[in-house]
Amino acid sequence: MGSNIFLDANVILDQMLKRKEYDSMRQLFQVVLSGRVAAFTSPSIIHIIGYWLTKAYGSNWSRQMLLTLLNDVYVLELGHDVTIQALHSKIQDIEDALQYHTAIYHDMDYFISNDKKLKSLETSSLPILTPTELLRRFK
């Protein structure tokens, strides 16, 4: 297996709602399906995605979309100690802090997000890349 990547809510929603970065995420999921990359996310991101998908498609269809997603994207847990660490971090957005520190705790190679504000806060231990930036590394 190749790299381990953590997917932020915005990039998964780009794919599922066919937003601006849809093509990049479609290509990234092809890399995941090929086995060159293992993709992970968190329960709270599933919660966020579920909310937006239900608004767009209704509950039944959204559940099916999430179940399909979870065939290839694995959910990582966030424990008490990591939550405390995230809340003490310099990342002001609490949701971003929790996701980023979950990814660090689980030794992810890359954090995939289109959040420019979060990208400016990355650490040397966990690079934050857009889907397009990650795809360039796999060409």
N, C-alpha and C positions, 0 to 999 in steps of 0.2 A: 504494500500500500504506500502511496505517496504522502503528500502533505495532509494535515488535518486543518480544516478551516471552520471558523465559527461564523454563521450567517446571522446578520442583524435583521430585524423585522423589515426594514425598508427595502432590502434587496429581495427578500422572499415575496413581499407584496408587489414589487415591480414585476416579478414573474407571474404571479397568480392573478393580478388585476390588469396585466398587460399594459403597464405604465411605460414611461419614457425609456427606461433601461431594460425593457423586456428582452430584446435581442441578446444583450450581454448575459443576462441571467439564463436564458435558454441555452446559450452556448456553455455557460458554466455548469449547468445541470448535466449537459452531455459529458463534460469532463468527470463529474461526480459518477455518473452512470458507467463510465469506462473503467472506474476503479483507480484512476490516477490520483484522486482526491477523495478524502472522507469528509463529509459535511455534518456539522453539529449545530445545535441551537439550544435554547433553554425553554422551560415550561412557560415563563412569562412571555416569551416571544410567541409561543403557540397561542397564548391567551390574546395577545395583541392582534395577531393575524386572524384568529377566529372572530374577533369583534368586527374587523373590517370586511372579512369575507362574508359574514352573516349579513352585514348591511348591504353588500353588493349582490349576493346570490341566494340568501336565505339559509336557514340552519341546516337542512338536510344536505344540500349540495356542498355547503362549507365543510361539514363533517367528512364527506367523501373526499374532498380536496385535501384536507389535513391528513386523513388516513393514507392517501396516496403519497403525499409529501413524506410522511414518516416511514415509508418503505425505504427511503434513501437518505434521510436526514435523521440523525440520532439526537435524542434529548439528553442534555447534561444537567445534573442537579447542582443547586447552589446551597451550600451549607451555611450555618450560623457564622462561623469564623470568616468566611469569604464575604458574607454580607456586611459584617462589621468593617472589614478591610476596605470594601468598596465605598462605604459611607464615609470613611476617613480619607478617601482619595481626593485628588484635586479636580476630579470630574464633577462638575456642578449638577448636571442632569442625572438624577438618581437612577433612572432606568438604564441609561448608558453606562453608568458606573457599575451597576450590578452585572450587566452583560459582559462588559470588558473584563472585569475581574473574574467572572466565571470562566471565560476563555483562557485567561492567564493561569488560573488554578488547574485547569485541565490540559495544560501544555499544548494549546493550539499553536499552529505555525503562523496563521494569519487570521485576522478579524476582518470580515468582508462587510463593508457598509458604504453607503453613499452620503453619510452624514459628515459634511465638511467641518462642522464645529468639533465633532468628536475626533476626526482625523488629525486636527491640529494638536490634540492632546496625547497622541500615541506615545508609547514608551519603546525603548529599544528592544525590550523583551517580547513585544507583540506588535508587529506592523499592522496598520490598518490600510487595507487596499480596497479600491472599488472593484467590482467584477471585471471591468475592462483591464485594470492594472494586473489583476491576478491572471487573466487569460493570456496576457503578453508574456508572462513568466513560463507558460506551458506550451508556447509555440516552438 
